């Protein structure tokens, strides 16, 4: 019974064919037993040798040279899981030598590779189309290299693990240049910057910021500067650091000088207004740190190398009024250039006022031959205190103030004064009173994106006695303390 069943197909398991052996020589196709690999190409001695294509079940592939069954030589490798493709040299299945890597996310690399990563010198274009050319280590930018950023900036210098570190030069798209030390991708150490605005800084940098950068503007001189009516004067300015030291490492900031006249008087003289302003010429009141408001007032300072009022008056008395034709030219140059509360003209550009701007040199600047001009059109001096007129009337009617008292409702222009004389003297200079000098940082564009806060100086214009030498100021008398508050002073008593 048992024998009858021997050898019957139903009693034996299904016979399996032996695995197919790879071709010995020549061209052939071989599917590996695990069915993950499939090779089609040249064979030699039962090994892949020559040109062929190895396909992977996930869609990856290699096509190129084989040597003794190994991927070695020139070829092309595609990774399905990342979408990247490398074309170049291979050794034992890995990219090794020189080649081109194309990234699915965008960009490509051409250069030297080792064990499948960037190593040596190469050319990298990332997905943002930024370009780097230089040394690589462990797939990162490392060593000397140049990079063009997407914003147009160019860097040439040292790299450490994909960060700028060491010495390097950065040329920005806006024209600014930095050369010096870097650490962790920012300016750090000694370095110099030539900013597109014209500002230069050379010194220590910490975490991308200049360690000795100016943070504020200071106007030198006493708390209240006194100048003689009609006399030019100088204004010295310093840029200071947080701790009060002069910012000598910095040069080139553009500073603009402007002025204002006190608009609201002290409470004791609330009935006195220094100027009446036409409705068509209303100005925005500007706040000052001295407890009062002011309105813009014209100020001039000749440009470097241009003779100023002081040079023009050399050999003459300092209080001689300028000729009428000069006054008209000055008014034309100054009208419409009064400072705005923000320190900039409309549009936010650097004001184009001849001589009104200075560039800082090693933290210092000087405005020379500064002169407060005559009241601009629309500014009318007037006085409403009858007691002051009565007091002035008790003096000689023919007496004239050294600069001419402003006309009032009780004393119209040209009344008992020599015809034309008072008007010319009034227009020749600012009236005695309280003014404010303002220095604004108008560097454009702002240095490192920051504009320094403005500086203010309280200025008092006083009357100079005729018997005093030029530029010597008269100390205000105790009885005439109101002179400093914008009212027109009375003439000095005859001696």
NULUMVO-756655 format. One record per residue: x, y, z of N, C-alpha, C in turn; residue in one letter. Coordinates in steps of 0.001 Angstrom, whole numbers, plus 500000, padded with zeros to 6 digits. Example, Ala and Ser with C-alpha at 12.3 -4.5 7.8 and 13.67 -1.06 7.14 Angstrom:
513190494310507800512300495500507800513200496700507800a
512850497750507080513670498940507140512900500030507870s
This chain:
500838498801500000500000500000500000500862501232500000x
501829501124500889502721502268500959503480502428499671x
503883501318499084504667501417497861503870502015496722x
502572501743496771501761502275495678501763503796495659x
501920504266496803501881505750496834503209506385496568x
504311505680496565505614506302496394505742506902494995x
506271507956495019506587508593493746505426509281493084x
504284509255493668503158509967493052503297511461493300x
502909512245492311503066513698492451502323514252493661x
501184513671493975500402514226495079501054514016496419x
501923512948496506502540512669497787503849513408497982x
504390514109496930505661514848497055505375516363497065x
506243517058497796506096518521497789506420519081496430x
505975520356496219506211520994494923507696521235494735x
508183520912493588509613521081493292509911522538492934x
510987523089493563511389524481493273512621524479492396x
512605525378491421513770525478490549514922526089491337x
516105525681491107517258526282491782517366527741491401x
517920528643492301518032530078491975518845530260490720x
518411531245489971519083531508488695520434532135488963x
521466531645488374522796532175488564523037533375487636x
523846534307488116524143535468487255524916535030486028x
524817535818484968525567535479483756527060535449484040x
527769534662483274529210534528483470529968535673482813x
529747535884481556530427536945480811529446537554479809x
529814538780479406529012539435478387527915540308478989x
526831540415478256525720541284478670524579540422479176x
523963540839480311522865540050480828522094540779481908x
520946540171482275520060540742483299519997539758484451x
520079540275485648520023539401486814519169540058487885x
518186539283488407517344539745489507517814539008490754x
518157539723491774518691539114492987517598538364493734x
517994537341494526516997536509495218516041537296496092x
516518538379496736515607539148497600514726540109496808x
514896540090495522514101540886494576514176542401494813x
515101542855495675515239544312495893516147544923494833x
517081544100494312518007544605493323517759543934491966x
518043544703490960517988544176489592519111544830488816x
519902544007488148521037544532487394520905544153485926x
521220545129485128521238544910483688522467545579483130x
523376544746482574524593545330482032525636544286481738x
526890544708481783528002543861481401528486543017482589x
528982541774482241529467540847483259530846540351482846x
531605539958483878532904539355483626533213538396484774x
533349537133484455533631536136485483532520536022486505x
531290536234486081530163536135486992529988537347487899x
530715538417487642530593539662488419530203540819487494x
529547541796488111529211542995487342530527543700487014x
530731543940485774532002544547485383531803545234484031x
532141546539484037531913547312482829530798548326483076x
529996548537482070528906549501482197527601548776482466x
526839549296483422525565548672483734524672549594484544x
523490549081484851522514549854485616521943548953486702x
522063549422487930521549548701489085520325549445489602x
519187548710489627517931549338490055517532548789491418x
516934549707492222516470549353493551514946549369493541x
514384548553494416512934548393494405512210549686494784x
512845550598495585512191551853496000512252552928494923x
512874552594493784512964553564492694514323554190492540x
515225553965493500516585554480493362517322553685492293x
518426554236491799519209553523490797520625554089490730x
521497553268490155522837553712489790523098553234488371x
523662554132487610524033553770486243525425554294485978x
526296553362485580527661553782485312528610552616485325x
529819552890485788530895551907485747530845550981486957x
531195549668486705531344548657487742532718548014487576x
533324547667488692534610546968488670534535545813489671x
534641544589489171534617543391490021533406543375490957x
532275543733490416531042543668491171530741544875492031x
531636545859492081531440547053492907531198548289492049x
530425549236492602530192550525491942531464551341492096x
532209551462491052533480552184491069533715552793489696x
534090554103489713534329554807488462533294555900488249x
533123556292486985532174557355486646530758556788486586x
529821557547487206528451557082487171527470558129487665x
526227557700487728525140558592488160524293557834489164x
524072558446490291523311557808491374522138558689491744x
520970558070491838519753558781492218519152558115493454x
518823558935494463518212558442495692516727558811495688x
515870557801495655514436558071495570513908558722496837x
514439558368497998513899558885499265514159560381499452x
515254560903498851515557562336498977515327563094497684x
515379562401496574515238563058495285516527563652494768x
517648563466495503518932564016495083519593563095494063x
520444563691493257521167562937492228522619563397492185x
523529562413492148524954562724492052525514562116490779x
526256562933490073526935562482488855528414562778489022x
529223561700488970530649561909489135531368560620489436x
532353560737490291533214559598490591532703558837491818x
532821557474491739532396556611492832533537555655493183x
533582555289494459534508554273494942533754553382495921x
533655552106495593532973551130496451531567551580496830x
530873552077495852529476552421496033529191553809496574x
530232554591496947530012555923497507530590556990496591x
529930558158496529530518559268495780531872559636496383x
532888559658495561534234559921496042535047560521494913x
535595561736495193536395562382494162535750563693493736x
535356563776492469534789565015491932533450564706491283x
532467565617491477531176565377490865530215566520491073x
528996566298490614527931567291490714526749566667491431x
526302567344492531525137566895493277523984567866493006x
522875567317492533521683568123492284520653567802493372x
520183568856494046519275568661495175517831568879494740x
516952568001495222515546568114494862514944569409495382x
515404569857496565514856571080497160515311572338496432x
516292572183495542516797573324494793518280573513495029x
518964573977494029520382574207494148521200573010493734x
522509573205493711523410572133493317524799572397493882x
525607571348493865526999571453494316527894570812493272x
528972571482492967529966570926492064531326571054492721x
531983569931492910533281569985493538533702568638494079x
534577568684495065535150567473495626534238566886496706x
534181565528496752533382564830497757534207563686498326x
533815563281499531534472562143500160533439561390500973x
533312560106500702532335559257501394530923559852501312x
530635560434500191529289560919499932528979562315500433x
529946563011501072529688564367501571530660565340500925x
530314566635500979531181567677500427532470567762501256x
533570567681500602534865567710501293535921568199500314x
536584569319500687537576569895499784537059571193499188x
537439571436497940537027572679497276535804572420496409x
534864573395496460533660573212495665532911574493495424x
531839574335494645530991575458494233529560575071494568x
528929575842495496527591575489495986526600576594495672x
525490576190495070524353577091494865523189576516495655x
522679577281496660521608576732497486520245577031496867x
519208576615497539517861576757496970517418578210496877x
518094579119497610517794580548497508518648581226496457x
519383580422495683520281580898494626521465581668495186x
521795581451496452523017582016497017524191581148496579x
525325581777496319526463581075495730527655581126496691x
528238579954496931529460579868497740530514579125496937x
531724579633496987532851578978496341534017578985497304x
534480577799497667535577577725498607535731576332499178x
536219576297500416536537575017501051535351574471501831x
535300573101501858534263572396502614534924571333503499x
534267571070504616534677569960505469533424569374506119x
533276568060506013532139567364506611530821567968506137x
530778568253504852529564568750504199529245570208504516x
530124570926505252529861572317505641530931573235505071x
530566574498504927531544575498504503532572575655505621x
533811575424505290534845575411506326536190575738505676x
536827576812506152538067577274505538537820578544504739x
538767578938503911538570580161503115537500579964502045x
536704580994501862535659580885500847534993582223500574x
534321582294499449533590583486499028532118583130498874x
531250584088499270529818583827499146529092585072498686x
528165584848497766527267585897497297525880585591497848x
525361586492498702524075586284499342522947586793498447x
521744586337498755520604586683497902520279588168497942x
520698588871499017520438590312499082521498591133498367x
522476590458497755523522591161497022524813591348497787x
524837591017499078526066591127499858527082590077499403x
528363590431499513529441589515499147530415589399500320x
530775588157500639531723587914501729532901587116501194x
534093587516501622535314586819501233536168586680502491x
536293585449502969537062585270504187536972583864504723x
537180583741506028537251582441506691535872581969507151x
535716580619507138534489579974507596534843578853508571x
533953578626509527534072577494510445532692576869510587x
532540575661510072531299574899510186530071575727509797x
530112576239508586529002576983507968528800578386508530x
529706578877509358529582580226509887530842581025509576x
530655582316509331531809583185509104532560583368510420x
533813583027510414534615583094511632536082583214511247x
536770584153511906538148584447511552538224585840510953x
538976586001509883539097587299509206538317587258507901x
537606588355507620536834588404506393536442589804505999x
536049589940504748535602591226504198534179591044503691x
533285591911504149531894591906503695531631593172502913x
531209593008501662530831594146500818529323594072500605x
528628595016501189527167594996501161526640595592499856x
525429595201499539524808595686498306524585597191498329x
524428597769499535524187599216499623525472600027499537x
526622599365499415527898600065499304528724600050500566x
528169599590501678528921599511502931529932598369502859x
531042598533503590532095597515503632532579597333505065x
532720596059505450533325595745506745534504594823506507x
535613595120507165536782594248507106537322594068508513x
537444592823508924537953592566510263537625591171510732x
537510591045512047537320589746512664535839589379512758x
535592588051512676534242587506512770534231586366513793x
533058586167514370532862585001515230531379584664515236x
531072583397515010529674582933515007528816583734514039x
529389584047512875528662584682511776528381586166511982x
528978586824512986528767588260513204530114588944513404x
530111590297513251531327591067513514531723590855514971x
532961590495515205533417590283516572534930590381516605x
535443591333517399536870591598517438537159592937516791x
538406593150516387538781594404515747538321594404514297x
537758595523513890537292595630512516536980597059512151x
536910597311510863536578598649510374535402598564509424x
534537599559509517533383599631508625533357600989507943x
533165600948506625532896602155505851531437602065505412x
530569602798506097529132602716505852528762603506504604x
527690603099503966527251603755502736526872605213502960x
526574605586504197526223606972504512527442607868504600x
528643607276504595529862608053504768530460607915506152x
529755607257507054530271607047508404531317605936508379x
532416606145509103533436605115509259533616604813510739x
533874603551511013534132603137512393535256602123512377x
536254602360513224537340601400513380537540601163514868x
537417599920515261537595599606516663537062598230516990x
536659598074518223536217596778518728534736596565518432x
534410595340518025533033594927517778532708593760518707x
531509593762519244531056592682520118529665592250519660x
529544590970519293528256590401518868527593591237517779x
528391591704516847527841592428515704527640593909515908x
527984594446517090527766595864517373529083596537517739x
529293597768517286530518598485517665530516598780519158x
531607598395519839531666598551521290531840600005521700x
532359600852520804532624602252521142531772603185520291x
530576602752519969529677603535519131529099604712519902x
528886605818519188528237606984519797526773606673520088x
526310607161521224524910606970521599524166608284521802x
524913609395521896524233610682522069525121611812521584x
524497612962521368525183614166520921525259615132522095x
526401615769522276526567616764523340527073618066522736x
526437619172523108526882620506522700527689621083523849x
528933621415523585529810621911524642529442623343525008x
529911623769526186529675625129526619528859625180527893x
528616626393528392527838626542529631526392626108529438x
525704625979530542524308625550530477523480626502529632x
523755627796529750523090628810528928524182629602528220x
524246629495526907525218630259526130524685631668525915x
525561632654526064525195634031525797526024634545524626x
525367635137523683526052635713522528525546637124522323x
526409637966521780526026639343521518525146639429520293x
524214640323520350523291640507519240524058640836517965x
523812640068516912524437640315515633525836639762515485x
526360639109516512527728638579516436527711637095516126x
528568636625515222528663635188514959529343634477516129x
529113633185516228529691632406517309529933630989516798x
530646630204517582530961628828517223530231627863518138x
529904626703517585529240625650518347530070624373518195x
530583623891519319531376622661519318530528621498519807x
530617620399519062529764619241519316530635618003519464x
530230617111520362530911615834520531529893614707520494x
530316613578519949529525612365520029530060611547521195x
529174611169522093529592610482523308529071609058523341x
529837608193524020529415606826524247528538606776525493x
528052605589525808527178605430526972527839605909528252x
529129605637528397529809605991529643530414607383529614x
530130608165528574530555609557528534531836609830527787x
532540608800527326533762609000526570533435609439525136x
534352610229524563534165610664523178534286609457522254x
533390609354521302533401608239520347534412608536519251x
535706608445519596536761608782518651536880607766517520x
536332606574517717536421605550516679535479605817515521x
534632606820515667533578607052514673533770608399513993x
533626608416512683533704609648511893532663609586510784x
532283610778510312531448610841509119529975611074509329x
529474610996510574528048611305510750527779612739510290x
526598612957509741526202614287509285525307614910510351x
525736616038510868524970616761511879524433618047511268x
523214618367511609522541619556511073522197620495512224x
522548621753512057522255622743513086521015623540512697x
520163623762513669518976624577513459518709625338514747x
517735626222514704517455627059515868515958627269516022x
515581627643517207514207628008517507514208629200518436x
513131629952518421512993631091519316511873630797520301x
512064631249521516511074630976522553509735631581522166x
508708630754522277507381631181521846506521631597523029x
506570630855524097505796631170525292506755631677526354x
506479632872526890507392633478527845507143632952529252x
507978633399530174507791633031531570506449633533532074x
505930632869533101504594633211533593504500634663534041x
505613635194534556505578636586535016505380637553533856x
505646637111532650505499637969531482504612637284530456x
503534636693530951502664635928530065501996636804529022x
501988638135529255501360639006528275502317639377527140x
503530638944527253504521639287526246504724638101525319x
504621638317524029504933637285523041506044637820522171x
507102637052522015508265637555521291507945637813519838x
507150636914519239506774637083517840505292636817517658x
504719637561516793503395637261516298503584636635514919x
502984635459514721503166634725513472501894634799512648x
502053635134511373500894635181510486500195633826510450x
498893633870510244498155632605510162498640631733509021x
499076632375507952499568631606506811500953631023507060x
501606631438508138502954630960508447503011630269509798x
501896629690510217501881629022511514502878627862511506x
503677627792512551504666626727512686504264625802513825x
504624624558513700504373623607514776505288623923515945x
504710624005517123505519624279518300506415623091518594x
507660623371518928508629622325519225508929622321520717x
508895621136521291509206620996522709510717621070522921x
511111621653524023512525621725524384512694621165525792x
513897620790526168514125620285527531514278621393528560x
514000622641528173514205623766529085512908624303529676x
511811623591529468510558623995530072509747624982529265x
510114625210528025509310626096527186509315625561525762x
508380626087524957508270625689523565508923626740522681x
509263626349521474509843627305520547509298627046519152x
509503628027518292509151627906516889510431628043516082x
510497627461514878511736627504514093512211628924513831x
513522629073513810514133630372513556515343630159512651x
515565631033511661516666630815510714518032630968511366x
518932630077510986520322630130511455521205629767510276x
522363630393510187523279630113509088524647629789509655x
525358628953508920526747628619509243527422628291507932x
528394629092507491528977628879506159529674627543506072x
529699627007504861530388625738504632531885625922504809x
532570624802505027534010624857505240534687625504504042x
535593626455504317536327627117503254535620628325502683x
534379628600503110533638629753502614533689630841503659x
534129632059503311534202633126504307532856633362504950x
532851633493506260531622633705507000531498635133507463x
530472635402508262530254636771508736531463637333509452x
532172636484510223533313636996510973534402637465510033x
534669636665508994535694637052508038535259638285507252x
533974638366506950533477639499506178533581640796506961x
533512640704508300533542641909509126534941642230509637x
535958641495509151537313641710509653537718643158509433x
538205643792510482538639645173510404537521646161510622x
536302645705510800535170646595511042534547646254512375x
533653647098512847532963646847514104532030645659513934x
531971644795514953531167643575514838529690643868514802x
529279645055515310527845645317515371527376646215514235x
528159646358513180527706647125512030526707646296511249x
525502646837510989524498646031510272524942645730508853x
524515644568508366524825644190506991524042645057506019x
524564645255504816523815646028503813522520645326503451x
521556646122502999520243645585502657520333644508501579x
521165644686500577521248643689499509521737642347500048x
522635642359501048523091641108501647521990640452502446x
521184641297503099520089640750503882519101640010502996x
518819640575501843517866639927500954518383638573500485x
519690638509500225520255637224499812520185636215500939x
520494636661502163520456635741503298519052635230503538x
518076636126503444516701635707503667516273634701502615x
516682634909501383516316633979500327516924632611500533x
518132632593501101518786631307501311518206630569502492x
517712631345503473517259630702504704515771630429504726x
515002631172503969513555631009504033513148629618503549x
512322628956504317511860627633503944512774626525504395x
513902626888505102514842625867505552514813625714507059x
513800626266507705513715626109509141513586624632509471x
514106624287510639514107622885511035512721622424511421x
512400621199511063511149620597511474511349619883512777x
510280619551513516510460618879514798511279617616514689x
511205616920513605511949615678513465513367615881512991x
513739617132512650515097617398512231515362617104510768x
514340616732509989514541616407508583513560617190507739x
513938617399506511513024618023505571511999617006505116x
510984617485504400509950616588503902510576615497503062x
510114614274503284510671613146502565511744612420503331x
512214612996504456513167612313505301514590612312504770x
514932613237503833516277613245503276517130614268504010x
518432614159503842519329615107504460519038616509503931x
518871617500504818518537618847504363519661619433503519x
519270620115502459520243620729501573520377622198501952x
520907622476503138521101623841503601522589624160503518x
522980625115502696524405625423502577524998625770503927x
526008625034504323526691625338505565525983624887506820x
524772624356506724524023623990507924524394622607508430x
525213621869507681525581620507508069527088620388508217x
527496619512509117528906619194509309529052617686509443x
530181617167508976530504615762509195531417615646510411x
531179614626511185531942614405512408533296613817512052x
534323614260512758535666613716512595536153613216513949x
536304611902514078536750611268515311535927611741516514x
534636611758516318533714612060517401533472613530517666x
534060614423516882533919615861517136533502616594515854x
532796617699516051532400618563514937532306619984515446x
532504620939514543532434622343514925531682623131513858x
530713623890514302530004624829513437530582626212513721x
531250626803512754531886628100512952531060629199512298x
531248630415512828530558631599512293529052631383512199x
528497630792513242527047630605513293526402631962513561x
525336632245512869524677633545513009523170633364512958x
522496633916513941521034633941513915520611635071512991x
519852634728511980519463635723511004518330636603511478x
517868637491510616516719638332510958515447637497510998x
514403638022511634513139637281511654512664636990510232x
512250635772509962511798635435508603510464636096508297x
510077636127507032508766636693506679507644636011507446x
506731636802507927505616636254508688505835636278510183x
507061636584510624507371636699512054507440638195512386x
506504638678513207506434640094513523506664640304515009x
507770640960515390507987641244516808506950642265517281x
506434642076518476505509643060519025505493642940520538x
504980643996521205505021644090522656503703644670523136x
503120644067524195501831644511524682501872645078526091x
503034645205526702503102645725528066503193647251528020x
502122647918528388502131649373528333503172649957529267x
503368649300530406504321649840531368505717649915530773x
506037648966529944507354648996529334507461650149528342x
506373650417527604506403651544526660506500652865527406x
505768652943528519505841654187529284507243654399529825x
507855653295530265509209653399530781510162653803529677x
509960653220528489510812653585527367510557655007526933x
509290655487527076508963656836526657509580657894527537x
509931657510528771510542658486529665511974658785529264x
512548657954528388513900658212527893513830659253526780x
514963659619526270515017660571525164514313659987523954x
513367660750523357512623660240522223513538660002521043x
514607660727520963515499660555519815516483659414519999x
516553658840521217517514657767521472517119656499520728x
518091655838520184517855654607519448518505653457520190x
517801652330520198518405651087520694519548650702519762x
520643650115520289521762649778519394521357648960518189x
520306648168518334519860647387517181518478647804516716x
517934648818517323516618649262516890515527648481517568x
514692649128518400513593648421519054512534648088518036x
511854646979518211510828646604517232509660647568517257x
509067647856516123507920648771516098506750648186516880x
505986649047517522504808648642518276503620649433517771x
502450649079518326501230649782517922501308651249518310x
501999651551519438502119652945519879503197653693519108x
504154652942518540505253653587517836505453652905516494x
504743653327515470504834652667514162506219652855513569x
506570651965512622507881652075511974508071653439511348x
509278654008511579509602655284510973509054656470511710x
508457656294512933507831657378513687508745658564513835x
509470658642514991510419659724515208511848659278514978x
512034658074514378513381657568514125513858658080512776x
515154658114512592515650658448511240515068657481510229x
514603658012509135513876657205508169514725656067507638x
514172654842507707514851653677507151515887653075508068x
516426653835509009517528653336509846517058652204510757x
515935652395511434515463651387512393515115650094511676x
514472650218510525514052649008509813515251648177509415x
516306648825508896517468648069508492518152647429509683x
518249648144510821518907647589511986518108646423512550x
516784646517512503515966645429513000516201644158512186x
516289644327510873516388643160510016517783642568509973x
518783643321510512520159642868510384520492641713511300x
519771641526512389520139640502513350518921640077514148x
519097638996514856518033638501515727517833639458516889x
516608639552517369516324640394518511516811639728519790x
517163640510520800517561639912522080516440639038522632x
516816637981523278515823637086523845516382635686523993x
515491634737524149515882633361524397515643632507523151x
516659631763522802516615630900521631517081629500522036x
516940628587521114517400627218521333518156626763520092x
519365626243520307520104625602519224519826624109519254x
519667623522518099519385622092517999520352621463517021x
520914620325517420521794619548516560521123618201516314x
520845617906515064520198616651514691521157615772513895x
521054614502514122521776613512513314520930613226512077x
521400613712510927520646613543509683521390612609508726x
522250611761509281522978610795508466521986609922507698x
522168609835506395521242609092505549521997608124504645x
521663606829504729520753606224505703521388606196507082x
520616606004508132521184606006509488522277604945509635x
523309605298510376524416604365510594523930603176511409x
524045601981510816523594600730511423522130600805511858x
521343601588511107519906601649511355519492602483512539x
520429603250513124520084604012514320520462605473514148x
519541606366514472519779607803514455519935608296515881x
520960609103516127521180609616517475520098610623517843x
519679610657519109518684611650519525519261613057519419x
518418614062519153518923615432518996519449615997520306x
520312616995520171520855617710521329520368619151521290x
520179619735522454519652621098522573520613621935523415x
520687623214523108521457624163523902520653625446524036x
520497625878525293519788627116525588520697628282525209x
520203629181524357520993630307523859520287631609524204x
521067632549524725520514633852525087521229634927524284x
520479635676523506521022636792522746520879638047523593x
522000638707523860521997639894524726522525641079523943x
522308642257524493522729643497523847524179643777524193x
524938644160523200526347644501523413526481646011523456x
527142646486524501527332647929524621528274648436523548x
528037649651523123528835650221522036530285650395522427x
530556650595523744531930650840524168532686649549524465x
532039648387524252532714647130524494533461646684523247x
534617646010523419535315645472522238534482644383521587x
534762644060520346533974643021519650533990641702520403x
532828641026520384532640639678520924532702639628522440x
532684640805523121532609640800524578531168641057524961x
530574640187525723529164640276526045528942641109527285x
527856641839527292527472642617528461526675641735529405x
527043641752530683526286641003531666524932641670531853x
523842640939531781522526641560531945522352642103533347x
521769643311533405521542643938534698520391643251535415x
520462643344536758519420642697537560518065643306537284x
518034644624537032516753645286536815516167644982535456x
516977644436534572516471644156533223516487642668532938x
516190641877533960516195640432533775515203639969532743x
514168640797532481513188640390531482513774640357530080x
514964640949529892515565640932528561515795639507528074x
516090638625529019516412637261528613515194636452528235x
514013637042528381512812636261528139512102636673526867x
512844637239525947512286637463524635511714638836524426x
511640639712525430511103641052525242512189641942524674x
511790642972523975512761643908523425513310644769524545x
514628644782524785515155645554525896515087647033525621x
515036647791526699515024649229526541516421649720526315x
516598650884525697517930651393525434518655651684526722x
519987651579526744520734651922527954520636653398528258x
520676653715529542520582655114529946521799655889529471x
521618657117529056522769657954528601523777658096529723x
525045658138529381526092658275530392526651659706530362x
